[in-house]
Amino acid sequence: MIYFQKEDVLHLAIADEEEAGSVELSPDVTAELNAQGKLIGIEIVRATLFLRGSIESVEIV
């Protein structure tokens, strides 16, 4: 996991492979795929807003 503070981008690496394509999961979340179409990473743009919203919507029981 790498956070680029200046750009507010969070990159979650699942595999150390070259990216061959990507799929936009939502306006600020992109799934990175290898040549076989398998997930190798996730990129979250405006990460602080995304994570803050995700945490605030979690119900604690």
mmCIF file of the N, C-alpha and C atoms, coordinates in Angstrom:
data_MODEL
# 
_entry.id   MODEL 
# 
loop_
_atom_site.group_PDB 
_atom_site.id 
_atom_site.type_symbol 
_atom_site.label_atom_id 
_atom_site.label_alt_id 
_atom_site.label_comp_id 
_atom_site.label_asym_id 
_atom_site.label_entity_id 
_atom_site.label_seq_id 
_atom_site.pdbx_PDB_ins_code 
_atom_site.Cartn_x 
_atom_site.Cartn_y 
_atom_site.Cartn_z 
_atom_site.occupancy 
_atom_site.B_iso_or_equiv 
_atom_site.pdbx_formal_charge 
_atom_site.auth_seq_id 
_atom_site.auth_comp_id 
_atom_site.auth_asym_id 
_atom_site.auth_atom_id 
_atom_site.pdbx_PDB_model_num 
ATOM 1   N N  . MET A 1 1  ? 0.858   -1.168  0.000   1.00 0.00 ? 1  MET A N  1 
ATOM 2   C CA . MET A 1 1  ? 0.000   0.000   0.000   1.00 0.00 ? 1  MET A CA 1 
ATOM 3   C C  . MET A 1 1  ? 0.903   1.229   0.000   1.00 0.00 ? 1  MET A C  1 
ATOM 4   N N  . ILE A 1 2  ? 0.627   2.149   -0.919  1.00 0.00 ? 2  ILE A N  1 
ATOM 5   C CA . ILE A 1 2  ? 1.378   3.393   -1.010  1.00 0.00 ? 2  ILE A CA 1 
ATOM 6   C C  . ILE A 1 2  ? 0.383   4.548   -1.081  1.00 0.00 ? 2  ILE A C  1 
ATOM 7   N N  . TYR A 1 3  ? 0.619   5.558   -0.249  1.00 0.00 ? 3  TYR A N  1 
ATOM 8   C CA . TYR A 1 3  ? -0.224  6.750   -0.283  1.00 0.00 ? 3  TYR A CA 1 
ATOM 9   C C  . TYR A 1 3  ? 0.608   7.918   -0.792  1.00 0.00 ? 3  TYR A C  1 
ATOM 10  N N  . PHE A 1 4  ? 0.114   8.552   -1.853  1.00 0.00 ? 4  PHE A N  1 
ATOM 11  C CA . PHE A 1 4  ? 0.755   9.727   -2.422  1.00 0.00 ? 4  PHE A CA 1 
ATOM 12  C C  . PHE A 1 4  ? 0.009   10.946  -1.897  1.00 0.00 ? 4  PHE A C  1 
ATOM 13  N N  . GLN A 1 5  ? 0.551   11.551  -0.838  1.00 0.00 ? 5  GLN A N  1 
ATOM 14  C CA . GLN A 1 5  ? -0.153  12.621  -0.132  1.00 0.00 ? 5  GLN A CA 1 
ATOM 15  C C  . GLN A 1 5  ? -0.417  13.829  -1.018  1.00 0.00 ? 5  GLN A C  1 
ATOM 16  N N  . LYS A 1 6  ? 0.564   14.249  -1.791  1.00 0.00 ? 6  LYS A N  1 
ATOM 17  C CA . LYS A 1 6  ? 0.407   15.446  -2.625  1.00 0.00 ? 6  LYS A CA 1 
ATOM 18  C C  . LYS A 1 6  ? -0.756  15.287  -3.608  1.00 0.00 ? 6  LYS A C  1 
ATOM 19  N N  . GLU A 1 7  ? -0.900  14.091  -4.182  1.00 0.00 ? 7  GLU A N  1 
ATOM 20  C CA . GLU A 1 7  ? -1.972  13.831  -5.144  1.00 0.00 ? 7  GLU A CA 1 
ATOM 21  C C  . GLU A 1 7  ? -3.234  13.277  -4.486  1.00 0.00 ? 7  GLU A C  1 
ATOM 22  N N  . ASP A 1 8  ? -3.145  12.890  -3.216  1.00 0.00 ? 8  ASP A N  1 
ATOM 23  C CA . ASP A 1 8  ? -4.232  12.256  -2.465  1.00 0.00 ? 8  ASP A CA 1 
ATOM 24  C C  . ASP A 1 8  ? -4.716  10.990  -3.174  1.00 0.00 ? 8  ASP A C  1 
ATOM 25  N N  . VAL A 1 9  ? -3.733  10.132  -3.507  1.00 0.00 ? 9  VAL A N  1 
ATOM 26  C CA . VAL A 1 9  ? -4.018  8.871   -4.205  1.00 0.00 ? 9  VAL A CA 1 
ATOM 27  C C  . VAL A 1 9  ? -3.494  7.724   -3.353  1.00 0.00 ? 9  VAL A C  1 
ATOM 28  N N  . LEU A 1 10 ? -4.348  6.718   -3.162  1.00 0.00 ? 10 LEU A N  1 
ATOM 29  C CA . LEU A 1 10 ? -3.957  5.516   -2.435  1.00 0.00 ? 10 LEU A CA 1 
ATOM 30  C C  . LEU A 1 10 ? -3.860  4.380   -3.444  1.00 0.00 ? 10 LEU A C  1 
ATOM 31  N N  . HIS A 1 11 ? -2.726  3.692   -3.451  1.00 0.00 ? 11 HIS A N  1 
ATOM 32  C CA . HIS A 1 11 ? -2.537  2.569   -4.359  1.00 0.00 ? 11 HIS A CA 1 
ATOM 33  C C  . HIS A 1 11 ? -2.351  1.306   -3.541  1.00 0.00 ? 11 HIS A C  1 
ATOM 34  N N  . LEU A 1 12 ? -3.213  0.325   -3.779  1.00 0.00 ? 12 LEU A N  1 
ATOM 35  C CA . LEU A 1 12 ? -3.142  -0.959  -3.093  1.00 0.00 ? 12 LEU A CA 1 
ATOM 36  C C  . LEU A 1 12 ? -2.646  -1.994  -4.094  1.00 0.00 ? 12 LEU A C  1 
ATOM 37  N N  . ALA A 1 13 ? -1.438  -2.466  -3.908  1.00 0.00 ? 13 ALA A N  1 
ATOM 38  C CA . ALA A 1 13 ? -0.864  -3.465  -4.809  1.00 0.00 ? 13 ALA A CA 1 
ATOM 39  C C  . ALA A 1 13 ? -1.208  -4.856  -4.308  1.00 0.00 ? 13 ALA A C  1 
ATOM 40  N N  . ILE A 1 14 ? -1.729  -5.669  -5.190  1.00 0.00 ? 14 ILE A N  1 
ATOM 41  C CA . ILE A 1 14 ? -2.064  -7.051  -4.853  1.00 0.00 ? 14 ILE A CA 1 
ATOM 42  C C  . ILE A 1 14 ? -1.003  -7.996  -5.406  1.00 0.00 ? 14 ILE A C  1 
ATOM 43  N N  . ALA A 1 15 ? -0.460  -7.641  -6.564  1.00 0.00 ? 15 ALA A N  1 
ATOM 44  C CA . ALA A 1 15 ? 0.596   -8.430  -7.199  1.00 0.00 ? 15 ALA A CA 1 
ATOM 45  C C  . ALA A 1 15 ? 1.586   -7.479  -7.851  1.00 0.00 ? 15 ALA A C  1 
ATOM 46  N N  . ASP A 1 16 ? 2.834   -7.891  -7.902  1.00 0.00 ? 16 ASP A N  1 
ATOM 47  C CA . ASP A 1 16 ? 3.880   -7.080  -8.522  1.00 0.00 ? 16 ASP A CA 1 
ATOM 48  C C  . ASP A 1 16 ? 4.009   -7.467  -9.995  1.00 0.00 ? 16 ASP A C  1 
ATOM 49  N N  . GLU A 1 17 ? 3.011   -7.059  -10.776 1.00 0.00 ? 17 GLU A N  1 
ATOM 50  C CA . GLU A 1 17 ? 2.981   -7.363  -12.200 1.00 0.00 ? 17 GLU A CA 1 
ATOM 51  C C  . GLU A 1 17 ? 2.714   -6.080  -12.973 1.00 0.00 ? 17 GLU A C  1 
ATOM 52  N N  . GLU A 1 18 ? 3.006   -6.133  -14.259 1.00 0.00 ? 18 GLU A N  1 
ATOM 53  C CA . GLU A 1 18 ? 2.766   -4.977  -15.104 1.00 0.00 ? 18 GLU A CA 1 
ATOM 54  C C  . GLU A 1 18 ? 1.267   -4.837  -15.393 1.00 0.00 ? 18 GLU A C  1 
ATOM 55  N N  . GLU A 1 19 ? 0.783   -3.602  -15.303 1.00 0.00 ? 19 GLU A N  1 
ATOM 56  C CA . GLU A 1 19 ? -0.623  -3.323  -15.593 1.00 0.00 ? 19 GLU A CA 1 
ATOM 57  C C  . GLU A 1 19 ? -0.852  -3.351  -17.102 1.00 0.00 ? 19 GLU A C  1 
ATOM 58  N N  . ALA A 1 20 ? -1.861  -4.124  -17.518 1.00 0.00 ? 20 ALA A N  1 
ATOM 59  C CA . ALA A 1 20 ? -2.199  -4.219  -18.941 1.00 0.00 ? 20 ALA A CA 1 
ATOM 60  C C  . ALA A 1 20 ? -3.529  -3.548  -19.248 1.00 0.00 ? 20 ALA A C  1 
ATOM 61  N N  . GLY A 1 21 ? -4.308  -3.265  -18.208 1.00 0.00 ? 21 GLY A N  1 
ATOM 62  C CA . GLY A 1 21 ? -5.605  -2.637  -18.400 1.00 0.00 ? 21 GLY A CA 1 
ATOM 63  C C  . GLY A 1 21 ? -6.183  -2.229  -17.068 1.00 0.00 ? 21 GLY A C  1 
ATOM 64  N N  . SER A 1 22 ? -7.333  -1.587  -17.137 1.00 0.00 ? 22 SER A N  1 
ATOM 65  C CA . SER A 1 22 ? -7.992  -1.165  -15.907 1.00 0.00 ? 22 SER A CA 1 
ATOM 66  C C  . SER A 1 22 ? -9.495  -1.062  -16.129 1.00 0.00 ? 22 SER A C  1 
ATOM 67  N N  . VAL A 1 23 ? -10.216 -1.103  -15.015 1.00 0.00 ? 23 VAL A N  1 
ATOM 68  C CA . VAL A 1 23 ? -11.677 -0.993  -15.031 1.00 0.00 ? 23 VAL A CA 1 
ATOM 69  C C  . VAL A 1 23 ? -12.068 0.013   -13.965 1.00 0.00 ? 23 VAL A C  1 
ATOM 70  N N  . GLU A 1 24 ? -12.863 1.006   -14.351 1.00 0.00 ? 24 GLU A N  1 
ATOM 71  C CA . GLU A 1 24 ? -13.334 1.991   -13.383 1.00 0.00 ? 24 GLU A CA 1 
ATOM 72  C C  . GLU A 1 24 ? -14.490 1.391   -12.605 1.00 0.00 ? 24 GLU A C  1 
ATOM 73  N N  . LEU A 1 25 ? -14.297 1.237   -11.297 1.00 0.00 ? 25 LEU A N  1 
ATOM 74  C CA . LEU A 1 25 ? -15.332 0.666   -10.436 1.00 0.00 ? 25 LEU A CA 1 
ATOM 75  C C  . LEU A 1 25 ? -16.311 1.724   -9.959  1.00 0.00 ? 25 LEU A C  1 
ATOM 76  N N  . SER A 1 26 ? -15.811 2.932   -9.778  1.00 0.00 ? 26 SER A N  1 
ATOM 77  C CA . SER A 1 26 ? -16.615 4.095   -9.423  1.00 0.00 ? 26 SER A CA 1 
ATOM 78  C C  . SER A 1 26 ? -15.804 5.311   -9.875  1.00 0.00 ? 26 SER A C  1 
ATOM 79  N N  . PRO A 1 27 ? -16.363 6.512   -9.790  1.00 0.00 ? 27 PRO A N  1 
ATOM 80  C CA . PRO A 1 27 ? -15.627 7.670   -10.304 1.00 0.00 ? 27 PRO A CA 1 
ATOM 81  C C  . PRO A 1 27 ? -14.219 7.848   -9.745  1.00 0.00 ? 27 PRO A C  1 
ATOM 82  N N  . ASP A 1 28 ? -13.922 7.380   -8.543  1.00 0.00 ? 28 ASP A N  1 
ATOM 83  C CA . ASP A 1 28 ? -12.600 7.583   -7.950  1.00 0.00 ? 28 ASP A CA 1 
ATOM 84  C C  . ASP A 1 28 ? -11.864 6.289   -7.638  1.00 0.00 ? 28 ASP A C  1 
ATOM 85  N N  . VAL A 1 29 ? -12.398 5.154   -8.076  1.00 0.00 ? 29 VAL A N  1 
ATOM 86  C CA . VAL A 1 29 ? -11.777 3.861   -7.771  1.00 0.00 ? 29 VAL A CA 1 
ATOM 87  C C  . VAL A 1 29 ? -11.575 3.077   -9.070  1.00 0.00 ? 29 VAL A C  1 
ATOM 88  N N  . THR A 1 30 ? -10.311 2.661   -9.286  1.00 0.00 ? 30 THR A N  1 
ATOM 89  C CA . THR A 1 30 ? -9.975  1.928   -10.496 1.00 0.00 ? 30 THR A CA 1 
ATOM 90  C C  . THR A 1 30 ? -9.311  0.609   -10.131 1.00 0.00 ? 30 THR A C  1 
ATOM 91  N N  . ALA A 1 31 ? -9.764  -0.472  -10.768 1.00 0.00 ? 31 ALA A N  1 
ATOM 92  C CA . ALA A 1 31 ? -9.134  -1.775  -10.613 1.00 0.00 ? 31 ALA A CA 1 
ATOM 93  C C  . ALA A 1 31 ? -8.096  -1.929  -11.714 1.00 0.00 ? 31 ALA A C  1 
ATOM 94  N N  . GLU A 1 32 ? -6.887  -2.289  -11.341 1.00 0.00 ? 32 GLU A N  1 
ATOM 95  C CA . GLU A 1 32 ? -5.806  -2.487  -12.305 1.00 0.00 ? 32 GLU A CA 1 
ATOM 96  C C  . GLU A 1 32 ? -5.678  -3.984  -12.596 1.00 0.00 ? 32 GLU A C  1 
ATOM 97  N N  . LEU A 1 33 ? -5.555  -4.315  -13.882 1.00 0.00 ? 33 LEU A N  1 
ATOM 98  C CA . LEU A 1 33 ? -5.553  -5.710  -14.314 1.00 0.00 ? 33 LEU A CA 1 
ATOM 99  C C  . LEU A 1 33 ? -4.267  -6.066  -15.040 1.00 0.00 ? 33 LEU A C  1 
ATOM 100 N N  . ASN A 1 34 ? -3.856  -7.339  -14.939 1.00 0.00 ? 34 ASN A N  1 
ATOM 101 C CA . ASN A 1 34 ? -2.698  -7.800  -15.692 1.00 0.00 ? 34 ASN A CA 1 
ATOM 102 C C  . ASN A 1 34 ? -3.156  -8.256  -17.086 1.00 0.00 ? 34 ASN A C  1 
ATOM 103 N N  . ALA A 1 35 ? -2.249  -8.819  -17.860 1.00 0.00 ? 35 ALA A N  1 
ATOM 104 C CA . ALA A 1 35 ? -2.554  -9.225  -19.232 1.00 0.00 ? 35 ALA A CA 1 
ATOM 105 C C  . ALA A 1 35 ? -3.612  -10.333 -19.295 1.00 0.00 ? 35 ALA A C  1 
ATOM 106 N N  . GLN A 1 36 ? -3.743  -11.104 -18.222 1.00 0.00 ? 36 GLN A N  1 
ATOM 107 C CA . GLN A 1 36 ? -4.750  -12.165 -18.177 1.00 0.00 ? 36 GLN A CA 1 
ATOM 108 C C  . GLN A 1 36 ? -6.092  -11.680 -17.628 1.00 0.00 ? 36 GLN A C  1 
ATOM 109 N N  . GLY A 1 37 ? -6.180  -10.405 -17.294 1.00 0.00 ? 37 GLY A N  1 
ATOM 110 C CA . GLY A 1 37 ? -7.415  -9.831  -16.783 1.00 0.00 ? 37 GLY A CA 1 
ATOM 111 C C  . GLY A 1 37 ? -7.617  -10.034 -15.297 1.00 0.00 ? 37 GLY A C  1 
ATOM 112 N N  . LYS A 1 38 ? -6.577  -10.448 -14.596 1.00 0.00 ? 38 LYS A N  1 
ATOM 113 C CA . LYS A 1 38 ? -6.678  -10.662 -13.145 1.00 0.00 ? 38 LYS A CA 1 
ATOM 114 C C  . LYS A 1 38 ? -6.319  -9.383  -12.404 1.00 0.00 ? 38 LYS A C  1 
ATOM 115 N N  . LEU A 1 39 ? -6.960  -9.187  -11.271 1.00 0.00 ? 39 LEU A N  1 
ATOM 116 C CA . LEU A 1 39 ? -6.750  -8.002  -10.448 1.00 0.00 ? 39 LEU A CA 1 
ATOM 117 C C  . LEU A 1 39 ? -5.342  -7.992  -9.857  1.00 0.00 ? 39 LEU A C  1 
ATOM 118 N N  . ILE A 1 40 ? -4.621  -6.886  -10.085 1.00 0.00 ? 40 ILE A N  1 
ATOM 119 C CA . ILE A 1 40 ? -3.282  -6.759  -9.517  1.00 0.00 ? 40 ILE A CA 1 
ATOM 120 C C  . ILE A 1 40 ? -3.153  -5.536  -8.607  1.00 0.00 ? 40 ILE A C  1 
ATOM 121 N N  . GLY A 1 41 ? -4.155  -4.660  -8.630  1.00 0.00 ? 41 GLY A N  1 
ATOM 122 C CA . GLY A 1 41 ? -4.090  -3.483  -7.780  1.00 0.00 ? 41 GLY A CA 1 
ATOM 123 C C  . GLY A 1 41 ? -5.363  -2.667  -7.826  1.00 0.00 ? 41 GLY A C  1 
ATOM 124 N N  . ILE A 1 42 ? -5.478  -1.766  -6.874  1.00 0.00 ? 42 ILE A N  1 
ATOM 125 C CA . ILE A 1 42 ? -6.616  -0.847  -6.808  1.00 0.00 ? 42 ILE A CA 1 
ATOM 126 C C  . ILE A 1 42 ? -6.067  0.541   -6.551  1.00 0.00 ? 42 ILE A C  1 
ATOM 127 N N  . GLU A 1 43 ? -6.577  1.507   -7.286  1.00 0.00 ? 43 GLU A N  1 
ATOM 128 C CA . GLU A 1 43 ? -6.167  2.893   -7.104  1.00 0.00 ? 43 GLU A CA 1 
ATOM 129 C C  . GLU A 1 43 ? -7.377  3.718   -6.684  1.00 0.00 ? 43 GLU A C  1 
ATOM 130 N N  . ILE A 1 44 ? -7.215  4.491   -5.614  1.00 0.00 ? 44 ILE A N  1 
ATOM 131 C CA . ILE A 1 44 ? -8.284  5.340   -5.108  1.00 0.00 ? 44 ILE A CA 1 
ATOM 132 C C  . ILE A 1 44 ? -7.818  6.792   -5.186  1.00 0.00 ? 44 ILE A C  1 
ATOM 133 N N  . VAL A 1 45 ? -8.492  7.575   -6.026  1.00 0.00 ? 45 VAL A N  1 
ATOM 134 C CA . VAL A 1 45 ? -8.205  8.997   -6.181  1.00 0.00 ? 45 VAL A CA 1 
ATOM 135 C C  . VAL A 1 45 ? -9.062  9.751   -5.176  1.00 0.00 ? 45 VAL A C  1 
ATOM 136 N N  . ARG A 1 46 ? -8.557  10.862  -4.661  1.00 0.00 ? 46 ARG A N  1 
ATOM 137 C CA . ARG A 1 46 ? -9.218  11.612  -3.578  1.00 0.00 ? 46 ARG A CA 1 
ATOM 138 C C  . ARG A 1 46 ? -9.475  10.665  -2.410  1.00 0.00 ? 46 ARG A C  1 
ATOM 139 N N  . ALA A 1 47 ? -8.422  9.969   -2.039  1.00 0.00 ? 47 ALA A N  1 
ATOM 140 C CA . ALA A 1 47 ? -8.507  8.896   -1.051  1.00 0.00 ? 47 ALA A CA 1 
ATOM 141 C C  . ALA A 1 47 ? -9.042  9.361   0.301   1.00 0.00 ? 47 ALA A C  1 
ATOM 142 N N  . THR A 1 48 ? -8.636  10.542  0.753   1.00 0.00 ? 48 THR A N  1 
ATOM 143 C CA . THR A 1 48 ? -9.095  10.980  2.074   1.00 0.00 ? 48 THR A CA 1 
ATOM 144 C C  . THR A 1 48 ? -10.609 11.158  2.094   1.00 0.00 ? 48 THR A C  1 
ATOM 145 N N  . LEU A 1 49 ? -11.172 11.694  1.033   1.00 0.00 ? 49 LEU A N  1 
ATOM 146 C CA . LEU A 1 49 ? -12.629 11.845  0.968   1.00 0.00 ? 49 LEU A CA 1 
ATOM 147 C C  . LEU A 1 49 ? -13.318 10.492  0.865   1.00 0.00 ? 49 LEU A C  1 
ATOM 148 N N  . PHE A 1 50 ? -12.770 9.609   0.046   1.00 0.00 ? 50 PHE A N  1 
ATOM 149 C CA . PHE A 1 50 ? -13.352 8.279   -0.139  1.00 0.00 ? 50 PHE A CA 1 
ATOM 150 C C  . PHE A 1 50 ? -13.353 7.502   1.168   1.00 0.00 ? 50 PHE A C  1 
ATOM 151 N N  . LEU A 1 51 ? -12.210 7.462   1.836   1.00 0.00 ? 51 LEU A N  1 
ATOM 152 C CA . LEU A 1 51 ? -12.111 6.689   3.073   1.00 0.00 ? 51 LEU A CA 1 
ATOM 153 C C  . LEU A 1 51 ? -12.920 7.311   4.200   1.00 0.00 ? 51 LEU A C  1 
ATOM 154 N N  . ARG A 1 52 ? -12.915 8.631   4.278   1.00 0.00 ? 52 ARG A N  1 
ATOM 155 C CA . ARG A 1 52 ? -13.705 9.296   5.314   1.00 0.00 ? 52 ARG A CA 1 
ATOM 156 C C  . ARG A 1 52 ? -15.185 8.954   5.130   1.00 0.00 ? 52 ARG A C  1 
ATOM 157 N N  . GLY A 1 53 ? -15.660 8.997   3.901   1.00 0.00 ? 53 GLY A N  1 
ATOM 158 C CA . GLY A 1 53 ? -17.059 8.665   3.626   1.00 0.00 ? 53 GLY A CA 1 
ATOM 159 C C  . GLY A 1 53 ? -17.369 7.217   3.929   1.00 0.00 ? 53 GLY A C  1 
ATOM 160 N N  . SER A 1 54 ? -16.434 6.334   3.628   1.00 0.00 ? 54 SER A N  1 
ATOM 161 C CA . SER A 1 54 ? -16.635 4.911   3.896   1.00 0.00 ? 54 SER A CA 1 
ATOM 162 C C  . SER A 1 54 ? -16.686 4.633   5.385   1.00 0.00 ? 54 SER A C  1 
ATOM 163 N N  . ILE A 1 55 ? -15.805 5.266   6.142   1.00 0.00 ? 55 ILE A N  1 
ATOM 164 C CA . ILE A 1 55 ? -15.760 5.055   7.592   1.00 0.00 ? 55 ILE A CA 1 
ATOM 165 C C  . ILE A 1 55 ? -17.006 5.633   8.260   1.00 0.00 ? 55 ILE A C  1 
ATOM 166 N N  . GLU A 1 56 ? -17.434 6.809   7.809   1.00 0.00 ? 56 GLU A N  1 
ATOM 167 C CA . GLU A 1 56 ? -18.605 7.438   8.412   1.00 0.00 ? 56 GLU A CA 1 
ATOM 168 C C  . GLU A 1 56 ? -19.880 6.652   8.169   1.00 0.00 ? 56 GLU A C  1 
ATOM 169 N N  . SER A 1 57 ? -19.930 5.875   7.070   1.00 0.00 ? 57 SER A N  1 
ATOM 170 C CA . SER A 1 57 ? -21.146 5.132   6.763   1.00 0.00 ? 57 SER A CA 1 
ATOM 171 C C  . SER A 1 57 ? -21.190 3.756   7.429   1.00 0.00 ? 57 SER A C  1 
ATOM 172 N N  . VAL A 1 58 ? -20.131 3.379   8.139   1.00 0.00 ? 58 VAL A N  1 
ATOM 173 C CA . VAL A 1 58 ? -20.096 2.080   8.819   1.00 0.00 ? 58 VAL A CA 1 
ATOM 174 C C  . VAL A 1 58 ? -20.886 2.161   10.111  1.00 0.00 ? 58 VAL A C  1 
ATOM 175 N N  . GLU A 1 59 ? -21.754 1.196   10.326  1.00 0.00 ? 59 GLU A N  1 
ATOM 176 C CA . GLU A 1 59 ? -22.538 1.147   11.549  1.00 0.00 ? 59 GLU A CA 1 
ATOM 177 C C  . GLU A 1 59 ? -21.780 0.346   12.599  1.00 0.00 ? 59 GLU A C  1 
ATOM 178 N N  . ILE A 1 60 ? -21.574 0.935   13.729  1.00 0.00 ? 60 ILE A N  1 
ATOM 179 C CA . ILE A 1 60 ? -20.876 0.252   14.826  1.00 0.00 ? 60 ILE A CA 1 
ATOM 180 C C  . ILE A 1 60 ? -21.924 -0.318  15.770  1.00 0.00 ? 60 ILE A C  1 
ATOM 181 N N  . VAL A 1 61 ? -21.809 -1.622  16.032  1.00 0.00 ? 61 VAL A N  1 
ATOM 182 C CA . VAL A 1 61 ? -22.767 -2.273  16.920  1.00 0.00 ? 61 VAL A CA 1 
ATOM 183 C C  . VAL A 1 61 ? -22.102 -2.840  18.135  1.00 0.00 ? 61 VAL A C  1 
# 
